[in-house]
């Protein structure tokens, strides 16, 4: 694989649309009339983790073919076709449900680290931990102002109390998660849907975290939810999505979303309103 880096033509690879693609590590290589994808990771640990994930989900068939790793560079086949769009046929949303069900079936060896209380503290004080993705977005958008705090002491206290109550109720909910189900992270070719952003698979989220994000955003239309669940239930049961559990995963997703929005200068009003609805 090393020869692709020295002999090939390398360029930054971004999604066809504005959804996703913020890591800056994905590149396209053209070599001898063939195309390849390489993730140029910032650390060897990250590159090895991607390699591990590819082997973990290899038999499930929803990832591009893993071609090998050379140091911090991880190589994949290039999927011809197109990235998904905002509006797709219901069969596409069904296939997304299938992919996320397969990911949820894998259980990590350790309990999920939700980071909830530390994120609450950042939102309450305005002292944010620098996150690589957030820093990349800030630089891309030319944002220089300091992120502002988003929660009052009373709001933060209520959120901590609600989270503790639900966490005690459900206990360890760990599973592998597809945390960013947005159009630019999927690609379709010959009636098949691929998850092309392996970075979106995490082992430290509560089961259903990605479903919460999907239902609150791209999938926030009844027929899309229905198609998604039809696909999901082919490979995994969605019975765990009770009213209280939905509140739990929504709480997990929204607190991370609010934190990210605050750090990247986005409008936080709608997310904060959704978050406070859970505790009021």
N, C-alpha and C positions, 0 to 999 in steps of 0.2 A: 504493500500500500504506500510505502514511502515514496516510490517513484512517481505517484500521482501528484505529490506536492512539489516535486522538483521539475517534473516535465509537463504537468498540466496547466491549464489556464484557470486561475482561481478568482472568484468574485463573490461578494456578499449575496446571500440568498434570502429574500424577504417574501412574505406572503403576497398573493395577488391583491389582497385588500388590506385594510388598516387594522384588522383584528390579529393580534399576536405578533411574533417575530421580534420581540424587544431584547432578547438575550445578546444578540450580536455575534453569536458563536457559530451560526450555520452558514456554510459556504457551498457554492456550486463549483465543481471541477469538470472541465471539459478536456478529455484526453483521447486522442485517436478516434474521433467521431462518436465517443461515448460520454455519457454524463454520470457523475457520481456526486454524492453529498458527503461533506465532512463537517463534523462538529469539532471546532478547535477550542477545547476546554481550557479553563483558567487553571485547573489543577489536575494532577494525575488521579487523585481520589475521585473526582467527578467523572473523569473519563472511564475509570474502572466501574463506577456505579452504572453508567449507561450500558456498558458491556454486560454487566450482571442483569440489568433489566431486560435487555434483548434476549438473553438466554432463558430468563424466567418466563417470558411471554412468547417465545419463538413458536411454539406449537399452536398458539391461538390464532396466528395468521393475520393480525391486524397492524403489525409494524412493518416498515420497509425492511428488506433483507439486510442483515448485519454482515458486513464484508470484512471486518477486522479492526484492530486498534493498533496504532503506532504511537507509543508514548501518550501524550495528552490529546491526540487526534483520533476520532472515532469515525469509521467510514460505513456508508450505507449505499444501497442502490438508489437511483433517482427514479421517483415515480412519475411517469408521464401522466397527462390528464390535467386536472384543474383543482385549485383549492375550493373548498365549499364556500357558499355565499349565504347571505342573510336569509333569502327565500329559497327553499329546497323542497323537493317532493317528500311526501311523508315516509316513503321507503328509506330515504336518507336518514331521517331522525330515528327510524326503527333500527338501522344499522349502528347508529351512534349508541343507542341503548344497549345493543348487543356487546359492543366494545367495552363500555363502562361496566357491564355486568361481569364480563370476563376478568377485568382488572380487579373488581371488588371481591372476586372469589379467592384471590391470593391473600394470605394473612401474613403480615410481617412478624419477625421473631421478637420484637419489642413493642411495648404499649405506645400508642400515639403520643407525641409531644405537642400539645395543642398551643402552647405559648400564649394562652389566652390572657392570663393576668399581666404578663409583661407588656403585651400589646395595649391593654387597657391603661396601664400606667403611662405609656408613651402618649396615648391620646389625651390623657388627663393633664399631663405636665407639659406636653409639647417638645419633650426631649426624645427624639426618635433615633433608633438604632439604624445606621446606614445599611441599606440593603442594595446589593449589586444591581438588581433589575430596576429598582426605583432610581438609583443614581444614573443608570443608562437612560431612562426615560427623561429625567430632569435635564440631562445634557442634550438629549435629542431635541427637546422642546425649548431649550434656552432659558430654563427656570433658575433664578438666582435667589429669590426671596426665601427666607427661613420658613419651614412648615409650621403651621399654627396648631395649638391644642384644639381638640374637638369636643371634649366631654367635661362637664362640671363634676365636682367631687361627688355630688348626690347621684348623678347619672352613672358614674363609674361604680359607685358602691352598689347600686341596684343591679347593674350588669354582672358584677362579680357574684352577687348573691344568687341571681338566676342561673348563672353558669354552674355554680357549685351544686345547686339543687338538682339540675338536670344531669350533671356529670355523676353525682352520687346515685341517681336513679338508673342510669344506663351502664355505668361502669366502663370497662375497657371495650371500646367500639372499633378498635384498630382494624384497618384493612388497607391494601394498596388503593390509591385513589387517582383518578384522572381529574386534576384540580382546575383545569382551564378548558372546558368544553366550548370553544369559540370557533367560528368558521375557518380561520386561518391556520388552525392546528390540525385540520383534517384535509385529506386530498382524496378525490375520487377518480378511479380509472377502471374502465370496462365493468361498470356496475358494482364495483367493489369500493369500500371506504377504508382508507388507511389513517391511522393516527401517526402523523409525521413529526410531531413535537414530543419526543420522548422525555424532554425536560418537564412536561406537564404531569408525569407520573410520579407520585410521592408516596412514601411509606409512613408519613407522620401526620395523617389527617383522620378524622372520624369518618367511618363508613357512611357514604352518602353525601359527603362534602361537595363533590363535583356535581351531584344531582341537584343540590340546593342552588349552586351557581347557575346551572342550566335552566332550572325552572324559574329562577328570578330574573333571568336575562334572555338569552337567545331562545329558550324553550318556553317562554311565558305566554303561550297560546294553547288553549285546551287541546286542539287536535295534534299539536306537536308533542305535548306531554303524553297523550294517549299513545301515539306511535312509538315514542321513546320507551314507555313502560311495556308495550307489547314486545319490543326487542329485548329489553332487559330481562323480562320474565322467561324468555327462552333459555337463559343460561344461569339465572339467579332469581331468587324470590324477592319481590319488592314489599313484602308484608311488614318489614321492619319500619317502613315509612308511616308511622302513626302520627297523629297530630302533635303530640309532645316531642316525638323524636325529630319531626320536621322542624320544630322550634329550636331544638338543640343544634342541628346542623346549620340552620339558617343563622343562628347566633355565631357559630364558628366561622362561617363564610363572611358574614357582614362585618365582623370586627376586623378581619384581615383586609377586606375590601376597603373599609373606612381608613384604615391605617395607610394602605397603599395610595389611596386617593389623596390623603392629606400630604403625603410625602412628594407626590408628583404634580401637585397644583390643580387637581381636578375638582369639580364641584361635588361637595360631600353631602349636600342637603338631603337628597333623596335617600341615600344609603343610611344616613343617621336617622331619618324618620322611620325607615323600615326596622332599624335596630331597636329603637325605643318603643316601637309598637309591641315588641315581644315582651317587654317588662311592664308595660302599662295596661 
